[in-house]
Amino acid sequence: MATTATSLFGTQVDLNPTAEKDGYEVGHGHIFMKKTFHKPTYCHHCTDMLWGLIGQGFICEVCNFVSHERCLENVISPCSSIASNLIKDPVAHTWGEPDRFKKKFCNVCRRSLGDCLALRCEVCEYYAHAACQDFAVSDCLKIACYDPNKKETSSQVVFHHWREGNLPANAKCLVCKKTSASTECIASKRCEWCGVTSHTGCYRSISPECNYGPLREILTLPNTVSMPKTNYSVKSVSKSADEAAVEEEESVNEPGSDGTVIRLFDGNLSFKRRVSRTISVPKDATTHQILEAALKAYQISEDPRYYYLAEITEAGSHLHERRLKEGEHSSNLGKNNRDGRPPSLFLRYEEKDLKRGTIRVYPGTLRVPVAYKSISINNFISVEEVIEMALHKFGLEDEDPKEYNLVEVVLDKGVQDRVMDREECPWPQLVEARRYPGHLEMLHFYDDPQPVCTENYFPKWIMSPPKILSSDVEIVVLLENSLRKMKQTRYYLRKIKERRHDRSEMYVGNLPINLSDHRYKQIFQKTLADVAQFTLGAVYAQNGACVLVFEDVDEAESSYHILKEATVDDKSLIVLFVPEIHPERLDEDSCPLLVFVNVKSGGCQGVELIQNVKKLVNPHQVFDLDQGGPLPGLHVFSQLKKYRLLICGGDGTVGWVLSVLDDMSQESVCSRPPIAILPLGTGNDLARTLKWGGGYEYGDDIYPILRAIVDAEEIKLDRWTVIFEPDGKLVECDNKSNSSTSSSGNDDMPNMFVMNNYFGIGIDADVCLAFHLKREENPEKFQSRIYNKGVYFKVGVRKMMQRERRSCKDLYKDLRVEVDGQRLELPPLEGIILLNIGSWGSGADIWGQDDDGSGRWKKSSPSDGNLEVVGLTGIVHMGQIQSGLRTGVRLAQGSHIRIWMNSDMPVQVDGEPWMQLAGQVVITRSALQATMLKKSKLKIKRRNTEPTILNATSPTEDRRSPIDGDPRKTEPPRLLAVRSEELNKV
């Protein structure tokens, strides 16, 4: 159909003759100049050193890209000044707290981070100086892109998501098989999904399609996940990036000492926050040369004629600006600064011919052959007319403009978007935002010019209020502090009928337990009042937690802030946005991995481990147990028919997750997922039994562990119910109770626990209790696995020296033990341990070989339905067991054990100790068995060191060559390392 815009602009004559061309950016955008380097420097394209004495190579004046002269024609890495324009679908980064990352390089200015404060994206490993954050390209990994308008499954074509530089030290190029990592510069590329690494000059030889690599089976693919609002978008960091930028600005820019150092501000608000860019120019530099350097510092590629510089002079609370003249030199700057500080300049926009310009319109989800179209507009062209012109340029003249919206997207410290009204005029808004740098304020406009002094650094007069306003009208004006906003603003076409999945799920914990659904809903209605409409999703009354469902993203964010500040029964709430997985989009052979990390286990290595795991799987699969415990993650995966579970922590963490898994077994489709363990604790006995090792060490490669989970075998783990029943009426024992508190007269229900590993009474629990008390006194000291074991050793030696005062010296006289109804005759012992697994005390084999020649004992197994009862004669005996010199005293094997304690004794269940009152202890087999994953004995090759492992075919992948896609070129068969004893068995 012919539209009004087509009739009016049918010939598409640009209102701005200097407008850029449509389509994709052409060239890399670098501005190279020849330079003499005074220290060893490496080419960012080929990673080779630049040789010579004078003029060894070229450097980009904007982004510091260094290149050989021979490599200039082959450079394909875009300059940071145009990199944002190449992103068709921008995704904001998830920045962590400012920190120092040694041996890493900034992806913006390409310089080493060194000891500077810097930011790291928690999703895609994008690094940036705090002062470079504003110039970071919003090309983060899209980890949640569920689209209800599509019915795709695994047939969707996914392309590599390349990230330049900061590769692992063992990375090798997939094409040339040479080392691709560099510790001297930012170079080479890595796919964030499949992990393929390649040289910058080689990566174009790789097929653009990505198959997610060998870990695809355990990945939650992005098209199956939806999360409109993330926790990062609503959280507040403890130290802002602006403060870090102020602290590190000089160390980042490293101005030369032989020139004039100038601090640049691009607006009043940036001056107030002291966020600046520092440049160094020759002492005789002219105003035009300073202006060019300032534009390069802010990565503005427009004509310098549209900008000017103004010197800033502070006089108390007042701010004065002086526009620099054309012939002025840098030596004249800063003469009025009495404190010797470098001169400060404002970079301002020249208000000339602002009635017309060009905007970029992107097609969004429309299938057109170009990335965007440039539309020439003026002050009077509305959004409705822009839509008509864009449809005409995209070749969609038959489409009805009324079925489309225009969405404004601003790439300013993230990605912000809004649907524009059809009567709005985009161009005047961009001009106003660039003309008056400031911030969000309530302003009054009057018929007569009136002073506006809301801030000391705000323009003093607004002489021409908009004509559409009547007198004395209060409005909100959004005044952005960025001259780059015009280049950072883009527009997208979106169909009005296009469904958007704005459903947000919010987990709320720390509520009163065991309430009705109606009572929980009343609590939220009272707290949120009329702020938002929500529905009550899953309710976990036993854990005191609920899931709220919001259909509006803005209402969900408002509710988040209210609930974070609210209290229920004087307790603060745990509030988290959680992702939603759509099971109908999963592949048939997919078995996603749910990862729990306890950052407080063992040596507190969980923080570093979380980052490493997120690099290999979808970050929405990784949950920090310090934020709400296991319940949020188990809720997210509750509707999946099958999935695996990786618990990163100690044996106590495994027991914690298993107990929560038992509580919500009725609400989950898969109530018994197979569980793997990455040991972070001190003992890690269950992990040792399942062959996952004795403990994770800093710097260990996580990829072999995840790959081993795919090939691991499932086994069953018996679980045991331990019931403690304090009782003053004890049965006949050898001695009477010597405890004044043994007859407690407690009529409450007996304490009940679930045991997974072992249960101990006596000297073993006494040492464990002493260690536990010391850790409670000074928890900050117990940050190392070696330190923890050292404290265990000291406690044991101290107990050994206290021969006369040992509390467990005559333990065997105060105990009566029955195994399967038969009473045991106890020898002189100081401790008894009931084993469910073959490892105790950080890997000690306390039971010994299954067959001792007598034929009395059965082969022990975690799933045989029996417990092994072992005795300890004292501290020395424990040390001999730890050293492998002796084993424990075998007493019995059985499935039903009853113990009578005639006095208060130290006990421990799976390493959790306490002092138990005299009474009875009953241990019976639980009906709930856990499904565990036992690591296979086959060795897994390390990723990146062996390129073949990256392209190992899975059941869902073909064997095409990743270089040219030729199905005839198949990779050679891989050799697997097999133990010699296994070959003998075969």
ABEGO torsion letter per residue (X at the ends): XBBAAAAAAAAGBBABAABBBBEBBBEAGBBBBBBBBABBBBBAAAGBBBBEABGABBBBAAAGBBBBAAAAAABABBBAAAAAAABABBBBBBBBBBBBBBGBBBAAAGBBAEABBBBBBAAAGBBBBAAAAAABBBABBBABABBAABABBAABBBBBBBBBEGBBAABBBAAAGBBABBAABBBEBBBAAAGBBBBAAAAAABBABBAGEAAAAABBBAAABBBABBAAAABBBABBAAAAAAAAAAAAAGBBAABBBBBBBAEAAAAAAGBBBBBBBBAABBAAAAAAAAAAAAGBABBAAABBBBBBBBBEABBBBBBBBAABBAAABGAABAAGBBBBBBBBBBBBGAABBBBBBBAEABBBABABBBBBBBAABBAAAAAAAAAAAAGBAABBAAABBBBBBBBBGEBBBBBBBAABBAAAAAAAAAABBBBBBBBBBBABBBBBBABAABBABBABBBAABBBGBBBBBBBBBBAAAAAABBBBBBBAABBBBABBBBBBBGBBBGBBAAAAAAAAAAAAEAABBBBBBBBBAAAGBBBBBBABAAAAAAAAAAAAABBBGGBBBBBBBBBBBBAAABBAABBBBBBBBBAABEAGAAAAAAAAAAAABBAAABBBAABGEAAAAAAAAAABABBBBBBBEBAAAAAAAAAAAAAAAAABABABBBBBBBBABAAGAAAAAAGAEAEBBBGBBAAAAAAAAAABBBBBBBBBBBBBBBBABBBBBABBBABAAABAGBABBBBBBBBAABBBBEAAAAAAAAAAAAAAABAAABABAAAAAAAAAAAAAAAAABAAABAAAAAAAABBBBBGGBBBBBBBBABBBBBABABBGGGBBAAEBABAGAGABBBBBAAAGBBBBBBBAEAAAAAAAAAGABBBBBABBBABBBBBBABBBBBBBGGBBBBBBBEBBBBBBBABBBBBBBBBABBBBBBGABAAAAABBBAABBABBAAAGBAABBBBBBBBBBBAAAAAAX
